[in-house]
Structure formats: C-alpha cells, structure tokens
Amino acid sequence: MQLSTYEINGSPIAEVHADNIIINNAGDATDLIGNLYFQGFEKVILHELNIDPAFFDLKSGIAGDILQKFTNYRMKLAIVGDFSKFNSKSLKDFILESNKQKQISFVANTEEALQALS
C-alpha cells in the first residue's frame, strides 16, 4: 500500500494506492482509519478495486459496517470508481444519498474526490 498526499485549504488528504483488496470488513476499515489518523489525515481517497466487491452488494451489510466506521471516526471518504456498472437500484440510491451528505462520496476520478473532500 502506498499513499499520495494532497493538501487543500490546510487539510491533508491521503489517496491510498494498492494492487489488491485492502478493505474486506469493518476491522480493516478501522485499521486503515487508525493508521491514516496517526499520520495526520482526516480525509481519504480509496479506489473501488481496493474494496471487497461484496461491499457493493448492499444486502451483504458490509458497506454499512465499513462506512459506519468512517462516520464514527469522522474521517471523510471518497471512493473512486466506475459505479455505472452496478445495476442495483438500491446501490444507485445509496450512492446518490451518500453524495448529498458529503461525509462519504462516490466519484469517478481523483480530481472529483479532491473536490468532494475540499
């Protein structure tokens, strides 16, 4: 796992890069949050390919468990990916509602992620 770092309006943002899945469950999310918080980050960009695909099946409950950790620890999160490939109406509604709240954002690229987190 590697990090790219950005700073917008004095707020440090970490972008996580990895070739594999790094978030499989809420415990992995908690570990990542702790690691990033220890390094001074309160905002993070993750890529869809680094999250267990079951996350995007809302019936699994994984998305709720993981995102609750980010909310509880007040770490803003932007997830970068192509979400148009998912046919679930409930997932599309979930993404739309999340994007309105601004705590968790689903975006198409890093530039949009930085904008959502600024």
C-alpha positions as protocol buffer text, in pm:
chain_id: "A"
residue {
  index: 1
  type: MET
  ca { x: 0 y: 0 z: 0 }
}
residue {
  index: 2
  type: GLN
  ca { x: 127 y: 345 z: -92 }
}
residue {
  index: 3
  type: LEU
  ca { x: -11 y: 692 z: -26 }
}
residue {
  index: 4
  type: SER
  ca { x: -31 y: 1003 z: -237 }
}
residue {
  index: 5
  type: THR
  ca { x: -85 y: 1313 z: -29 }
}
residue {
  index: 6
  type: TYR
  ca { x: -264 y: 1636 z: -108 }
}
residue {
  index: 7
  type: GLU
  ca { x: -344 y: 1946 z: 91 }
}
residue {
  index: 8
  type: ILE
  ca { x: -650 y: 2159 z: 28 }
}
residue {
  index: 9
  type: ASN
  ca { x: -730 y: 2458 z: 246 }
}
residue {
  index: 10
  type: GLY
  ca { x: -479 y: 2336 z: 504 }
}
residue {
  index: 11
  type: SER
  ca { x: -642 y: 1995 z: 526 }
}
residue {
  index: 12
  type: PRO
  ca { x: -425 y: 1692 z: 442 }
}
residue {
  index: 13
  type: ILE
  ca { x: -582 y: 1423 z: 222 }
}
residue {
  index: 14
  type: ALA
  ca { x: -443 y: 1072 z: 167 }
}
residue {
  index: 15
  type: GLU
  ca { x: -505 y: 874 z: -150 }
}
residue {
  index: 16
  type: VAL
  ca { x: -448 y: 503 z: -97 }
}
residue {
  index: 17
  type: HIS
  ca { x: -290 y: 304 z: -380 }
}
residue {
  index: 18
  type: ALA
  ca { x: -270 y: -75 z: -377 }
}
residue {
  index: 19
  type: ASP
  ca { x: -282 y: -357 z: -628 }
}
residue {
  index: 20
  type: ASN
  ca { x: -510 y: -568 z: -412 }
}
residue {
  index: 21
  type: ILE
  ca { x: -812 y: -550 z: -185 }
}
residue {
  index: 22
  type: ILE
  ca { x: -723 y: -378 z: 141 }
}
residue {
  index: 23
  type: ILE
  ca { x: -1073 y: -335 z: 289 }
}
residue {
  index: 24
  type: ASN
  ca { x: -1261 y: -662 z: 336 }
}
residue {
  index: 25
  type: ASN
  ca { x: -1452 y: -576 z: 651 }
}
residue {
  index: 26
  type: ALA
  ca { x: -1509 y: -319 z: 924 }
}
residue {
  index: 27
  type: GLY
  ca { x: -1193 y: -428 z: 1105 }
}
residue {
  index: 28
  type: ASP
  ca { x: -981 y: -349 z: 800 }
}
residue {
  index: 29
  type: ALA
  ca { x: -1151 y: -8 z: 778 }
}
residue {
  index: 30
  type: THR
  ca { x: -1077 y: 62 z: 1144 }
}
residue {
  index: 31
  type: ASP
  ca { x: -712 y: -34 z: 1096 }
}
residue {
  index: 32
  type: LEU
  ca { x: -679 y: 193 z: 792 }
}
residue {
  index: 33
  type: ILE
  ca { x: -850 y: 482 z: 970 }
}
residue {
  index: 34
  type: GLY
  ca { x: -620 y: 445 z: 1270 }
}
residue {
  index: 35
  type: ASN
  ca { x: -311 y: 428 z: 1050 }
}
residue {
  index: 36
  type: LEU
  ca { x: -411 y: 736 z: 850 }
}
residue {
  index: 37
  type: TYR
  ca { x: -525 y: 933 z: 1154 }
}
residue {
  index: 38
  type: PHE
  ca { x: -191 y: 861 z: 1325 }
}
residue {
  index: 39
  type: GLN
  ca { x: -22 y: 1013 z: 1017 }
}
residue {
  index: 40
  type: GLY
  ca { x: -235 y: 1328 z: 1048 }
}
residue {
  index: 41
  type: PHE
  ca { x: -502 y: 1259 z: 785 }
}
residue {
  index: 42
  type: GLU
  ca { x: -873 y: 1317 z: 838 }
}
residue {
  index: 43
  type: LYS
  ca { x: -976 y: 1266 z: 474 }
}
residue {
  index: 44
  type: VAL
  ca { x: -905 y: 970 z: 250 }
}
residue {
  index: 45
  type: ILE
  ca { x: -949 y: 862 z: -111 }
}
residue {
  index: 46
  type: LEU
  ca { x: -996 y: 490 z: -176 }
}
residue {
  index: 47
  type: HIS
  ca { x: -1039 y: 315 z: -508 }
}
residue {
  index: 48
  type: GLU
  ca { x: -1320 y: 72 z: -578 }
}
residue {
  index: 49
  type: LEU
  ca { x: -1073 y: -203 z: -671 }
}
residue {
  index: 50
  type: ASN
  ca { x: -927 y: -189 z: -318 }
}
residue {
  index: 51
  type: ILE
  ca { x: -1261 y: -270 z: -155 }
}
residue {
  index: 52
  type: ASP
  ca { x: -1415 y: -617 z: -137 }
}
residue {
  index: 53
  type: PRO
  ca { x: -1671 y: -647 z: -420 }
}
residue {
  index: 54
  type: ALA
  ca { x: -1930 y: -765 z: -165 }
}
residue {
  index: 55
  type: PHE
  ca { x: -1930 y: -405 z: -40 }
}
residue {
  index: 56
  type: PHE
  ca { x: -2130 y: -309 z: -348 }
}
residue {
  index: 57
  type: ASP
  ca { x: -2400 y: -568 z: -273 }
}
residue {
  index: 58
  type: LEU
  ca { x: -2590 y: -379 z: -5 }
}
residue {
  index: 59
  type: LYS
  ca { x: -2764 y: -697 z: 111 }
}
residue {
  index: 60
  type: SER
  ca { x: -2428 y: -819 z: 245 }
}
residue {
  index: 61
  type: GLY
  ca { x: -2423 y: -539 z: 505 }
}
residue {
  index: 62
  type: ILE
  ca { x: -2051 y: -485 z: 451 }
}
residue {
  index: 63
  type: ALA
  ca { x: -2095 y: -133 z: 310 }
}
residue {
  index: 64
  type: GLY
  ca { x: -2293 y: -19 z: 611 }
}
residue {
  index: 65
  type: ASP
  ca { x: -2041 y: -166 z: 855 }
}
residue {
  index: 66
  type: ILE
  ca { x: -1741 y: -14 z: 678 }
}
residue {
  index: 67
  type: LEU
  ca { x: -1892 y: 328 z: 615 }
}
residue {
  index: 68
  type: GLN
  ca { x: -2015 y: 348 z: 975 }
}
residue {
  index: 69
  type: LYS
  ca { x: -1652 y: 327 z: 1088 }
}
residue {
  index: 70
  type: PHE
  ca { x: -1556 y: 624 z: 870 }
}
residue {
  index: 71
  type: THR
  ca { x: -1855 y: 818 z: 1003 }
}
residue {
  index: 72
  type: ASN
  ca { x: -1790 y: 728 z: 1368 }
}
residue {
  index: 73
  type: TYR
  ca { x: -1427 y: 836 z: 1342 }
}
residue {
  index: 74
  type: ARG
  ca { x: -1523 y: 1148 z: 1144 }
}
residue {
  index: 75
  type: MET
  ca { x: -1291 y: 1063 z: 857 }
}
residue {
  index: 76
  type: LYS
  ca { x: -1427 y: 1187 z: 527 }
}
residue {
  index: 77
  type: LEU
  ca { x: -1406 y: 931 z: 250 }
}
residue {
  index: 78
  type: ALA
  ca { x: -1422 y: 949 z: -127 }
}
residue {
  index: 79
  type: ILE
  ca { x: -1445 y: 623 z: -320 }
}
residue {
  index: 80
  type: VAL
  ca { x: -1324 y: 644 z: -679 }
}
residue {
  index: 81
  type: GLY
  ca { x: -1464 y: 406 z: -937 }
}
residue {
  index: 82
  type: ASP
  ca { x: -1700 y: 336 z: -1223 }
}
residue {
  index: 83
  type: PHE
  ca { x: -2027 y: 276 z: -1042 }
}
residue {
  index: 84
  type: SER
  ca { x: -2237 y: 274 z: -1360 }
}
residue {
  index: 85
  type: LYS
  ca { x: -2159 y: -98 z: -1399 }
}
residue {
  index: 86
  type: PHE
  ca { x: -2372 y: -179 z: -1095 }
}
residue {
  index: 87
  type: ASN
  ca { x: -2736 y: -244 z: -1183 }
}
residue {
  index: 88
  type: SER
  ca { x: -2875 y: -231 z: -831 }
}
residue {
  index: 89
  type: LYS
  ca { x: -3130 y: 47 z: -785 }
}
residue {
  index: 90
  type: SER
  ca { x: -3075 y: 39 z: -410 }
}
residue {
  index: 91
  type: LEU
  ca { x: -2698 y: 88 z: -459 }
}
residue {
  index: 92
  type: LYS
  ca { x: -2758 y: 376 z: -701 }
}
residue {
  index: 93
  type: ASP
  ca { x: -2994 y: 537 z: -447 }
}
residue {
  index: 94
  type: PHE
  ca { x: -2740 y: 477 z: -170 }
}
residue {
  index: 95
  type: ILE
  ca { x: -2465 y: 645 z: -374 }
}
residue {
  index: 96
  type: LEU
  ca { x: -2689 y: 940 z: -455 }
}
residue {
  index: 97
  type: GLU
  ca { x: -2787 y: 988 z: -91 }
}
residue {
  index: 98
  type: SER
  ca { x: -2428 y: 948 z: 32 }
}
residue {
  index: 99
  type: ASN
  ca { x: -2307 y: 1212 z: -212 }
}
residue {
  index: 100
  type: LYS
  ca { x: -2566 y: 1457 z: -77 }
}
residue {
  index: 101
  type: GLN
  ca { x: -2443 y: 1411 z: 281 }
}
residue {
  index: 102
  type: LYS
  ca { x: -2075 y: 1490 z: 196 }
}
residue {
  index: 103
  type: GLN
  ca { x: -1926 y: 1253 z: 458 }
}
residue {
  index: 104
  type: ILE
  ca { x: -1891 y: 966 z: 209 }
}
residue {
  index: 105
  type: SER
  ca { x: -1867 y: 1043 z: -163 }
}
residue {
  index: 106
  type: PHE
  ca { x: -1867 y: 815 z: -465 }
}
residue {
  index: 107
  type: VAL
  ca { x: -1686 y: 978 z: -756 }
}
residue {
  index: 108
  type: ALA
  ca { x: -1538 y: 894 z: -1096 }
}
residue {
  index: 109
  type: ASN
  ca { x: -1178 y: 1011 z: -1051 }
}
residue {
  index: 110
  type: THR
  ca { x: -923 y: 1160 z: -813 }
}
residue {
  index: 111
  type: GLU
  ca { x: -996 y: 1518 z: -919 }
}
residue {
  index: 112
  type: GLU
  ca { x: -1364 y: 1475 z: -827 }
}
residue {
  index: 113
  type: ALA
  ca { x: -1257 y: 1310 z: -500 }
}
residue {
  index: 114
  type: LEU
  ca { x: -1040 y: 1609 z: -408 }
}
residue {
  index: 115
  type: GLN
  ca { x: -1325 y: 1843 z: -488 }
}
residue {
  index: 116
  type: ALA
  ca { x: -1569 y: 1639 z: -278 }
}
residue {
  index: 117
  type: LEU
  ca { x: -1327 y: 1638 z: 15 }
}
residue {
  index: 118
  type: SER
  ca { x: -1238 y: 2007 z: -2 }
}
